[in-house]
């Protein structure tokens, strides 16, 4: 709903204001200018990014359009999954192995389907429980390893928004490119004996290219890259939460205290209170 509202405000204010000023939408509709500008932007995007960045970019845009967010139910499932894994780990490595080796076949993991739908987060959880099970590692060493991994994940997930932001900054330039081509065509028509009216129409159409480039920069691509950046920040808060749970557990703290430490890093809009967390755990244990 918020996405539709934002798009509606931009379109109504820009094009509605243009029409109130006496403009005609037929003047704005210049498909050749759109082809030049959007085609140049798309080509530059494909040329300047490896395939995995483009795939991740499409995935992030799809999640924005579908408004898939990590809500309160996702946080409940994540925290309870971590709690169950910590309890299982205290029963011995063999009990833990049967779950982390094949998480999608594990009945424990299948109780938390929203976490299973996040492959990067799932791999992060499974890999680091394996790391803890492989040998003795203290909390400080584990924190260093997890910080490096999260930094690498952050860089990878943030690359699509950076690339889209750069293309957005280039859109006015592509608009000028289309405008210059239009002016060239207008000047060429002078030598062919075109009337003043025809020349003015061609110049006006060329100027639309500049408008399209600026509009796409500040009205479409820049806001979109900002939303992608915020989405990545929200996703990384889950990795940070898992990191704190693992390092607190490695420091020898009890599972409930470790889970509460992770709860504190959840974003405020979906952060459960300690009493909620305790009630979830009590319900899980049948208390």
Secondary structure, DSSP 4 states (H G I P E B T S, - for coil): -HHHHHHHHHHIIIIIHHHHTT--HHHH--HHHHHHHHHHHHHHHHHTS-HHHHHHHHHHHHHHHHT----HHHHHHHHHHHHHHHHHHTT-HHHHHHHHSSGGG-HHHHT-HHHHT-HHHHHHHHHHHHHHHHS---HHHHHHHHHHHHHHHHHHHHHHHHHHHHHHHHHHHHHHHHHHHHHHHHHHHHHTT--HHHHHHHHHHHHHHHHHHHHHIIIIIHHHHHHHHHHHHHHHHHHHHHHHHHHHHHTT--HHHHHHHHHTTS-TTTPPPHHHHHHHHHHHHT-
